[in-house]
């Protein structure tokens, strides 16, 4: 039988990961929440779930503030850590859906910590503004404004009609087949006109230091990379995988993972290509 704290662990991990985009930091926040819980008299906690969510949310906001400062010196674009669900993954019980998608978490990075917390608690975990006002120590009216600003920003980048996993997988397969064949014409059909490519190397792997945009630029970029790989003596293979609630693809060099690709799809076209190349983040997939 689970202890009172353990019965709420999945909820706390879900909030912390969506706040921070980091599996390791989310686990740290949950551990800090547990330490506060273990040193607090039970008589002082009227509602354990509310108390834990409040502590976890406040710790996550503080951690996100410091994370934003650290990411100002991060080399190139920063992407959230890949989230897998396996038997050995401590985040196994997280609710895996489009609210942990790479695209959404990347968008949430542009919000203030308070906006992000309000959006996550209200729009994802369905807390009322009255409850959130107690958690954030703000008025309900202020929380509504925070949520409205966050929602406007998120909805601008969210598809009106989310694609199915089958569509994701088909587009991934078609995209890399077109690259392999040097099929520029088919790439133009698969990619949205304002498609973006975001590569996270963190200064520890070769990656584009800025966001690439536009069909022609991105199509030529990938075709050239594939040609260079074909001329190399190294052996490159692809492997299908699932992370952050969507099908994805791994690129392996001599059996070692060097890139994890995840797509954001709108209206049956690829809107954004996310590429994890930072070895520290790829180690989560290993």
N, C-alpha and C positions, 0 to 999 in steps of 0.2 A: 504493500500500500504506500502511495506517495505521501511524503511529508507535506504540510500546508504550503511551504515555499515551493517545492518541486511541482506541485500542481499548477503553479502560475509561471513556471520557467519559460514555457513556449511563448506565452504572451509577452513576457519581458524581452526575450530574445528577438521576437518579431518587431517590437517597437525600437529596440536599440539598433538592430541591423538597418532598418529603414531610415533611422536617424543618421547613421554614420557611414553606411555603405561598406563596412568592414566587419568580417566575421570575427576576427580576433578582438577588435575593440568592443564589439557587441558582447562578447563573452566576458571581457573585463568589466563592462558596466553591470552585467548580471551578477558577477561575483562581488562587485562593490555593493550592489543592492543587498545581496545576501549578508554581507558583513554588517551592514547597518541594521538589517533585520535581526541578526543573531545577537546584537548588543543592545537591542531595544526591548524594554519590558513589554510583555504581551498585553498588559492592562492598558497601555498607552495607544494600542492599535485597535480602533473600533471596527474598521473594515479593512481586512488584510489586502484584498485585491486593489482597492483604491490607494492604500498606503504604498504598496509596492510599485504600482504604476506611477505614482507621484514621484517617488524617490528615483526610479529608473529614468523617467522623463527628464527630471531636473539634472541628473548626472549626465544624461545624453546631450542635453543642451550645452552644458559646460564643456563637455568633451568636443562637441562640434565646433564651438567657438575657437578652441585651440587648434583643432584640425584645419579649419579654414585658414588660420594664420600659417600653419605649416605648409599647406598646399600652395601658398603664394610663392614658395621657393621650389616647388616640385618641378622637375625637368619635363616639359611638355604637358599635354593634357593628362588629367587624372581621371581614371575610371573606377567605379566601385568594384570591390573584390568579387570574383565569381562565387556564387552560392550554389553548392550542390547538395543533394539530399541522398545520403547513403547510410547504410547501417552504422557506420563508424562516425558519421558526422554529428556533432553535438547539436547542430541546428536542424536536425531531422524533423522535429515537430513543428517547425515554422510553417505557417500557411503559405504555400508556394502558389502564387498566381501572378497576374500582371502587375501587382503592386510591388513586386520585387524585381521587375524588369530592369535591365541595364539602362534602357532609355528613360524610364521614370526616375530612377535613382540619380542619373546624370542630370536630369532637369532639376531635381530637388536640391542639388548642390548650389544652385543659383539663388535659393531662398535664404532668408535669415534663419538662424536656428529656431526662433520663436514661430515664424511662419511655417517652417518645416514641421515642428512638433504639433502645431495646431492642425495642419492638414492631415498628418498621419493619424492623430488621435480621433479627429472628427470624421474625415472622409474615408478612412480605411478601417479604423477600429470602432467607429460609430459611438464615440463618447459625445455627450451633450456639451454645449458651450458652457453650461453652468458647472459641469464636472471639470471641464478643461480650465475654467477660470480659477478653480481651486488648485489645480495642478500647477499652473503657470503663475499663480498669484497676480492675475490680471482680471479686469472686469469682463463679464460675458460679452458686452458690446465690443470691447477691444479684441476679444478672441474672434468674434464674427468678422471683424475687419481683417485680421490676420489671415483667417481662412479664405476670405474672399479674394485677397491679393494673391495668395498662394494658388488658389483654384484657377484664377484667370491665367496665371503663368503656366500651370500644368496643362490645362485644357488646350492651350495654343499648340502644344507639341504632342498631344495625344490623339490617336486616330478615332474618328467618330464610329467606325465599324472595325473593331479589333479583328485581326486575321486569325485564322485557325492554326494550330500547330502543323497541320498538313501543308498549308500554304507557306508557312515559314520554311519547312523542310524542302518543299519544291523549289522555292526561290534560292535557298542556299545551294542546292544541287545544280540548278540552272546557272547560277552566278559563277560558280567555280568551273563548271564545264565550259562555259563561254570563255572564261579566262584561259583555260588550258588550250582551247581551240583557236585562241586569238580572234574570237568572234565579236568584233566591236559592234556590229549591227544588233546582235541579240542583247548585248550588254545595255545598249541604249533603251531597249524595251523593258528590261528588268529594273533598271535604276530610275528613280525619280529625277526629274530635271535638276532639282536643287539638292541632290543627294550629298551627304557629308560622310567623310571617313575620319574616325577618331582613333588614334593609336596611342596606347599607354605603354611606354618603355621605362619611364621613371629614371632615365639616365643610366639604366643598367642593361639595356638592350637597344639595338638599332630600331628607331621608330620615327615617324614624322613628328617634328617638334611643334607643328601647328595643325589645326583642322583643315583638311583638304575638302574642297567643295566643287560640285559640278560634274556632270556625266563624263565629259571628254577628259578632264583632268584625272578623275578617279579610274576610268576605264583604261587609259594609257598607263597609269601608274601600276595597276595590277598586272596588265599584260606584260609590261617590261620586267616586273619582278618575277613573273612566272618564266619568262624566257631566260633570265639570268639563272634561275634555279635549275632549269632544264640543262643548261650548259655546265652546271657544277658537277663535281664527282660525288657529291653527297646525295643520299637517297631521301626524297621527300614523299610523304604519304599523308592522307587525310583520314580523319576518324570522326564519325558522328558522336555527338554528346548532347546532354540536356543540362542547362544551368540557367539560373535566374528565371525560371518559369517558361523557358522557350527552347526549341531545338537550336543547336549551335554546331560548330565544326572546329576540330583541332587540326593544326598543321604540325606534323612531326618531321624532324630532321634526324635521320639515322636513328629513328625510334624514340627520340626525345621531343617532348612538346615544346615548341618555340612560339606558337601563337594560338590563341583561342578567339574565334570569330563569333560574334553575336549580332543579329540584325534587328533593326526597328523597321517594321513594315506598315505602310499606309496605302490604302486603295490598291492592294496587290502589287505594289512596287516597293523596292528597297529605298527607304528614306535615309537611314543612317547605318553605317557599318562600324561596329565597335570591335577593336582589336586589342586584346590583352597580350602584351609582350613582356611586361615586367616579371622577371623570374620569381620574385617573391609572391606575386599574385597567382602565377601559374602553378606554384608549388601546392596551392590549395586543391588544384585539379589532380595533381599527382597523388 
